[in-house]
Amino acid sequence: MIHKYQQCSNHAEPISIDHVNEAILIISNLFPPRRALTAMKLLAALNLLNAAVKLEAFKPLVSYKYVKGMCAYLLYFLLVKPTGNIDIWLDRIQNITYFRVMGVQFSFHFVPLFRALRGELTKACLTPQVWDGLRLQQIAVEVLRMVQPKPFTVASRHVPTLSTGALTLETERLAQLVGLGPGGVKVCSQPFTTARNGVTVEKCPGRFVEDGLKSLYAAITFNMHDEQCFMLYRRKDRRPLRVIRYDGHNYDQLLDYLMVSNKRVWRRRRATLEVGKLYCLSPQQRIRTLSPAAQLLAKTRNSYLVRDGLYNNLCLSYPVACYLAQHFPTVRFVKTLNFNRLAVRHTLYDIRKLRRVPLASIARHAKVWVVVDKRHELAHFDLDMLPQELIDDYLVTDDFYKEFQVERRRGLKGLRAWHYHWLLPPLFPNIRVRNYHALVQGYNQKWAVFSLCEECFQSGFIYDTVCYDRDDGCIYGLCGNRQHVIVRFNYNEY
């Protein structure tokens, strides 16, 4: 059958957005594979996405990083949980990974080998293969239809909304995640179209043109020095941070504002308050001064500004940050990434440092750039000053996604990134997320710690138990009768 399609490759069916959505649905719902046929469907879907990513029209929807990463996770799972009728071979000279499933060979170039996968490859006994000479990407749709004759469908609650329409479900999901009320997120009646390639993309459902422009304006012009009373919001644990300035006459208002959600707040005497200072609640439920040094930390850890019921993201995309840094030389930026990592001091970025950011860095592809709160010249900035292509790019750029929740799938657990539809494999028997770290239990019943920000394991699967102690600011691992400090946090919490 494959040879027949290969001979007619000049008349192969072209890839459409429906095919891309169907392939993503298959990967999202059939992973991990339990049978050879399921693995074949996953490989056919990855083969189609591998062909689609080479087409300019689908680059906003799928990336090489996603395709190759899913291939690596599938390879890892098939090595850990071998399935009949599947042969695997890794050609290290040509850097090609071969999968032969039920007689059909799939090949993928440059599959990344993460640490756990390299460990499994050293133990695996693989059967050498050579390329069959069949170019399956040219007949990607036909290969998918061979293993999945009818279009793949699942229950509506699992359907991603990468194409236009069907936005209501994802909007409700966004509202649940950020804690908005039923009318907290506005739905744009017309889908947003990027100006770069004319392809309609809903990469960030719920963050549409009107609300997106408000968030963009707030991210550029918001300055704590000019605010009297405001509320920030941390999406990770849905915690608001209320901040109010003491002017010498609003003592009762300050107490009422900061004690709304907790009546057991330690009351601070009027004589101890300084006029003109900003005050907030500490994690210990004490009224404390938000010092200039702590303002930047508070803003980057609580990167949403609540105004008129709308949660405005205070982070900018990389092109917008570069434009502002070039036209306003005194403005500096920091990355929210730095404040999620361990023992990393923040760096102030000007235009020269921004240009040195690596092309593959997430800082170029997500909203992570925050304007440093100083008396900068952006207080009266007008959005009309921004080129339209930069606004378009901002509206379709994802928020920083290093915030995860654990979901169960077929008896195993995986991580789902915020507002993403698919689980992030590999799947493990147990996963717990603590302060941007995943406590992972492997198939050997041992535990390890994985950094969600640095995307690497910070220990092997050697610990009998692991636990996070918030008071000590450490993640401990118990190995035999000895307790080890795996991770030590050294920053203040806001």
C-alpha positions in Angstrom: 0.0 0.0 0.0 2.8 2.4 0.9 4.6 1.7 -2.4 1.4 2.4 -4.3 1.1 5.8 -2.6 4.8 6.5 -3.2 4.4 5.9 -7.0 1.6 8.5 -7.1 3.3 11.1 -4.9 2.9 13.7 -7.6 -0.8 13.5 -7.1 -0.8 13.3 -3.3 -3.4 15.1 -1.3 -2.2 18.5 0.0 -2.0 19.1 3.8 -4.7 21.3 5.2 -5.3 22.9 8.6 -7.9 20.2 9.3 -5.2 17.5 8.8 -2.8 19.4 11.2 -5.5 19.7 13.9 -6.3 16.1 13.5 -2.7 15.1 13.9 -2.4 17.2 17.1 -5.6 15.6 18.4 -4.1 12.1 17.8 -0.9 13.0 19.6 -2.8 14.6 22.5 -5.2 11.8 23.1 -3.4 8.5 22.1 -0.2 9.1 24.0 1.2 6.9 25.5 0.6 4.0 23.1 -0.4 0.6 24.5 -0.5 -1.3 21.2 1.5 -1.3 18.0 -1.5 0.2 16.0 -1.7 3.1 18.4 2.0 3.8 18.0 1.6 3.6 14.2 -1.1 6.3 14.4 1.2 8.5 16.5 4.0 8.1 14.1 1.8 8.9 11.1 0.6 12.0 12.9 4.2 13.1 13.6 5.1 12.4 10.0 2.3 14.7 8.9 3.4 17.5 11.3 7.0 17.0 10.2 5.9 17.7 6.7 3.5 20.5 7.6 6.2 22.4 9.6 8.1 22.9 6.3 5.2 24.8 4.8 5.1 28.6 5.6 1.3 28.5 6.2 1.6 26.1 9.2 4.6 27.5 11.0 2.4 29.5 13.4 0.7 26.3 14.4 3.4 23.8 14.8 7.2 23.9 15.3 10.2 21.6 14.8 10.7 21.7 18.6 7.3 20.2 19.2 7.6 17.5 16.5 11.1 16.4 17.4 10.4 16.6 21.1 7.3 14.3 20.8 9.4 11.9 18.7 11.9 11.8 21.6 9.2 11.2 24.2 7.7 8.5 22.1 11.1 6.8 21.7 11.6 7.0 25.4 8.3 5.4 26.2 8.7 2.6 23.7 12.1 1.8 25.2 10.8 1.8 28.8 7.6 0.0 27.9 8.4 -2.2 24.9 5.5 -3.1 22.6 5.3 -6.0 20.2 5.7 -5.5 16.4 7.9 -2.4 16.9 11.6 -2.2 16.1 13.7 0.8 16.8 17.1 1.8 15.6 19.2 5.0 16.1 21.8 5.8 13.4 24.2 8.0 15.3 26.3 8.7 12.2 23.4 10.1 10.1 21.5 11.2 13.2 18.4 9.4 12.1 15.9 7.6 14.3 14.0 4.7 12.7 10.7 3.2 13.8 9.4 0.1 12.1 5.8 -0.7 13.1 3.9 -3.6 11.6 6.3 -3.6 8.6 6.1 0.2 7.9 9.2 2.3 8.5 9.1 5.9 9.8 12.3 7.9 10.1 13.0 11.2 11.8 16.2 13.3 11.7 17.8 15.0 14.7 15.6 13.7 17.4 16.9 15.3 20.7 18.3 12.8 23.3 17.6 14.1 26.8 19.4 12.6 29.7 16.8 9.9 30.7 16.5 8.8 27.0 20.3 8.5 26.7 20.3 6.2 29.7 17.6 4.0 28.2 19.5 3.8 24.9 22.6 2.5 26.6 20.6 -0.4 28.1 18.4 -1.2 25.1 19.2 -4.0 22.6 18.2 -2.4 19.2 17.9 -4.1 15.8 20.0 -2.3 13.1 17.9 -0.9 10.2 18.6 0.8 6.9 16.4 3.3 5.1 13.7 1.6 2.9 13.9 4.5 0.5 10.3 5.6 1.0 9.7 9.4 1.5 6.6 9.3 3.7 6.4 13.1 4.1 5.4 13.5 0.4 2.4 11.2 1.1 1.7 12.2 4.7 -2.1 12.5 4.3 -2.3 9.2 2.6 -0.2 7.5 5.3 -2.4 9.0 8.0 -5.6 7.8 6.2 -4.1 4.3 5.9 -3.9 3.9 9.7 -6.8 6.2 10.5 -9.4 5.8 7.7 -11.9 8.2 9.3 -11.1 11.6 10.7 -10.0 11.3 14.3 -12.5 12.8 16.8 -12.8 13.0 20.5 -15.2 14.5 23.0 -15.6 18.3 22.6 -13.8 19.0 25.9 -10.6 17.7 24.4 -10.7 19.5 21.0 -8.0 22.1 20.5 -9.0 25.3 18.9 -6.1 26.0 16.6 -8.3 26.9 13.7 -11.0 29.6 13.6 -14.2 29.1 15.5 -15.1 26.9 18.5 -13.7 29.5 20.8 -16.2 29.4 23.6 -14.8 26.3 25.3 -11.2 27.6 25.4 -12.4 30.9 26.7 -14.1 29.2 29.6 -11.0 27.2 30.3 -8.9 30.4 30.4 -11.4 32.0 32.8 -11.2 29.0 35.1 -7.4 29.0 35.1 -7.0 32.7 35.9 -10.0 32.9 38.3 -12.1 35.2 36.2 -15.8 35.5 36.6 -18.3 34.5 33.8 -17.9 37.9 32.1 -14.2 38.3 32.9 -12.9 37.5 29.4 -14.3 39.2 26.4 -14.7 37.2 23.2 -13.9 38.9 19.9 -16.5 38.3 17.3 -14.0 38.2 14.5 -10.9 36.0 14.5 -7.5 37.7 14.6 -5.4 37.4 11.4 -1.6 37.9 11.6 -0.2 40.4 9.2 3.0 38.4 8.6 1.5 35.6 6.5 -2.2 36.1 6.4 -3.0 32.9 8.2 -5.7 33.1 10.8 -4.3 31.8 14.1 -5.8 31.6 17.6 -2.6 30.8 19.4 -3.7 32.4 22.7 -7.5 31.9 23.0 -9.3 34.5 25.1 -6.6 37.1 24.7 -8.1 38.8 21.7 -7.5 42.1 20.0 -9.4 44.5 22.4 -8.2 42.9 25.6 -4.7 42.3 24.1 -4.3 46.0 23.3 -5.2 46.9 26.9 -2.7 44.4 28.2 0.0 45.8 25.9 -0.7 49.4 27.0 -0.6 48.4 30.6 2.6 46.5 30.2 4.3 49.5 28.7 3.0 52.3 30.8 2.3 50.8 34.3 4.6 52.3 36.9 4.3 51.6 40.6 5.7 55.1 41.4 2.6 56.7 40.0 0.0 54.4 41.5 -1.9 54.9 44.7 -3.8 51.6 45.0 -3.6 48.5 42.7 -3.7 44.7 42.7 -1.3 42.3 41.0 -2.1 38.7 40.4 0.0 35.5 40.3 -1.5 32.9 38.0 0.5 30.0 39.5 -1.5 29.7 42.7 -4.2 32.3 41.9 -3.0 34.6 44.6 -3.7 38.4 44.5 -1.2 40.9 45.8 -2.9 44.1 47.0 -0.7 47.2 47.2 -1.6 50.6 48.6 0.3 53.8 49.2 0.0 55.5 52.6 -0.6 59.3 52.4 -0.9 60.0 56.1 -4.7 60.2 56.1 -5.8 56.8 54.7 -4.8 54.5 57.6 -8.3 53.0 57.9 -8.6 52.6 54.1 -5.2 50.8 54.1 -6.3 48.4 56.8 -9.6 47.7 55.0 -7.9 47.1 51.7 -5.2 44.8 52.9 -7.4 42.8 55.3 -10.3 42.0 52.9 -9.5 38.4 52.5 -7.9 37.6 55.9 -9.2 39.1 59.2 -6.2 37.7 61.1 -3.7 40.1 59.6 -1.3 41.5 62.1 -2.3 45.2 62.6 0.5 47.6 62.2 0.3 50.8 64.2 -0.2 54.1 62.5 3.1 55.6 63.9 5.2 52.9 62.2 3.9 53.8 58.7 5.9 56.2 56.5 4.1 58.7 54.3 4.5 58.0 50.6 5.5 54.3 51.0 3.8 51.4 49.3 2.5 48.6 51.6 1.3 45.0 51.0 0.8 41.8 52.9 3.8 39.5 53.5 3.4 35.7 53.2 3.3 35.7 57.0 0.2 37.9 56.9 2.0 41.0 58.1 1.7 44.5 56.7 5.1 45.3 55.3 6.7 48.0 53.2 7.2 47.2 49.5 10.7 48.6 49.1 12.0 49.8 45.7 14.2 46.7 45.6 11.2 44.5 46.2 8.9 46.2 43.7 10.6 44.6 40.7 10.5 41.2 42.4 6.8 41.6 43.2 6.0 42.8 39.6 7.8 39.9 37.9 6.4 37.2 40.3 2.8 38.6 40.0 2.9 39.6 36.4 -0.9 40.4 35.9 -2.4 43.7 36.7 -6.1 43.6 37.6 -8.0 46.6 36.2 -11.7 46.8 35.6 -12.1 43.0 35.9 -9.4 42.4 33.2 -6.2 40.6 34.0 -3.5 42.5 32.0 -0.3 40.7 31.4 2.6 43.0 32.3 5.1 41.0 30.2 6.1 42.1 26.6 7.1 40.1 23.6 10.7 40.2 22.4 10.1 42.4 19.3 8.2 45.0 21.3 10.9 45.1 23.9 13.6 45.6 21.2 11.6 48.4 19.6 11.1 50.2 23.0 14.8 49.7 24.0 15.9 51.2 20.6 13.7 54.2 20.7 13.8 54.9 24.4 17.5 54.3 25.4 16.9 54.9 29.1 14.4 52.1 29.4 15.6 48.8 30.8 14.0 45.3 30.8 14.3 42.2 32.9 13.2 38.6 32.2 10.6 36.9 34.3 12.6 33.7 33.6 15.4 34.9 35.9 13.0 35.2 38.8 11.9 31.6 38.5 15.3 30.1 38.5 17.6 29.3 41.4 20.4 31.6 42.5 20.2 33.8 39.4 20.4 37.6 39.9 18.4 39.6 37.5 20.1 41.4 34.6 19.1 44.7 33.2 18.7 44.5 29.4 19.3 47.4 27.0 19.2 47.1 23.2 22.7 45.7 23.0 22.0 42.8 25.4 18.6 42.2 23.9 20.2 41.5 20.5 22.5 38.9 22.1 19.6 36.8 23.2 20.0 33.3 21.5 17.7 32.7 18.6 16.4 29.5 20.1 15.7 31.0 23.6 12.2 31.0 24.9 12.8 34.7 25.6 12.4 35.4 21.9 9.1 33.4 21.5 7.1 34.2 24.7 6.0 37.2 26.7 8.7 37.3 29.4 10.1 40.9 29.2 9.1 43.4 32.0 9.8 47.1 32.0 11.9 48.1 35.0 9.9 50.3 37.3 11.8 53.6 37.3 10.6 57.1 36.3 10.9 56.2 32.6 9.7 58.1 29.6 7.0 55.6 28.8 4.3 57.1 31.1 2.5 58.8 28.3 3.3 56.3 25.6 0.8 56.0 22.7 0.2 52.6 21.0 0.0 54.4 17.7 3.8 54.8 18.0 4.2 51.0 17.6 4.3 49.5 14.1 1.3 47.4 13.3 3.4 44.3 12.7 4.8 44.5 16.3 1.3 44.7 17.7 0.2 41.7 15.5 3.2 39.7 16.8 2.4 40.6 20.4 -1.2 39.5 20.1 -0.3 36.0 18.8 2.7 35.5 21.1 2.1 33.1 24.0 2.3 34.0 27.6 5.2 32.5 29.5 4.1 28.9 29.9 6.4 27.6 32.6 3.4 27.0 34.9 2.1 23.5 34.9 -0.6 21.3 36.3 -0.6 17.5 36.7 -3.2 15.4 34.9 -3.8 11.7 34.9 -3.8 9.7 31.6 -4.3 5.9 31.5 -3.1 5.3 35.0 0.0 7.5 34.6 0.6 11.2 35.2 1.8 14.0 32.9 2.3 17.7 33.0 0.0 20.1 31.1 1.4 23.6 30.4 -0.9 26.5 31.1 -3.6 26.9 28.3 -2.1 24.1 26.2 -4.4 21.2 25.2 -1.9 18.3 25.2 0.0 16.6 27.9 3.8 17.0 28.0 5.2 13.5 28.0 7.0 11.4 29.1 4.4 10.2 31.5 5.4 8.8 34.9 3.6 6.9 37.7 3.5 10.0 39.9 4.3 13.7 39.5 4.0 16.5 42.0 4.7 20.2 41.1 6.3 22.4 43.7 7.6 25.9 43.1 8.5 25.4 39.4 10.0 21.9 40.0 8.4 18.6 39.2 8.9 15.8 41.8 8.9 12.7 39.5 8.5 9.1 40.4 10.1 6.8 37.9 9.1 3.3 36.8 11.7 1.9 39.3 9.6 3.5 42.1 12.5 6.0 42.8 12.1 9.8 42.8 13.9 12.6 41.0 13.6 16.3 40.7 13.1 18.0 37.3 13.4 21.8 36.9 10.6 23.2 34.8 12.4 26.4 34.1 15.8 25.0 33.1 14.2 21.9 31.5 16.6 19.4 33.0 16.8 16.8 35.8 18.5 18.1 38.9 18.9 14.5 40.3 18.7 11.0 39.1 16.0 8.5 40.1 17.7 7.5 43.3 15.6 8.8 46.1 13.1 6.8 48.1 11.0 9.9 48.9 11.3 13.6 48.1 9.5 16.5 49.8 9.3 20.3 49.5 9.6 22.3 52.7 8.4 25.8 52.1 9.6 27.1 55.5 13.1 26.0 54.9 13.0 26.8 51.2 14.4 23.4 50.2 13.5 20.2 48.4 14.8 17.2 50.3 15.5 13.7 49.1 15.7 10.6 51.3 18.2 8.0 50.1 18.4 5.1 52.5 18.9 6.6 55.9 20.5 9.8 54.6 18.6 13.1 53.8 20.0 15.3 51.0 19.2 18.8 50.0 18.5 18.6 46.3 17.3 22.2 45.7 17.7 25.3 47.9 15.7 28.4 47.2 17.4 31.7 48.1 14.9 34.3 47.2 12.1 36.1 49.0 8.5 35.2 48.3 5.9 37.8 47.2 
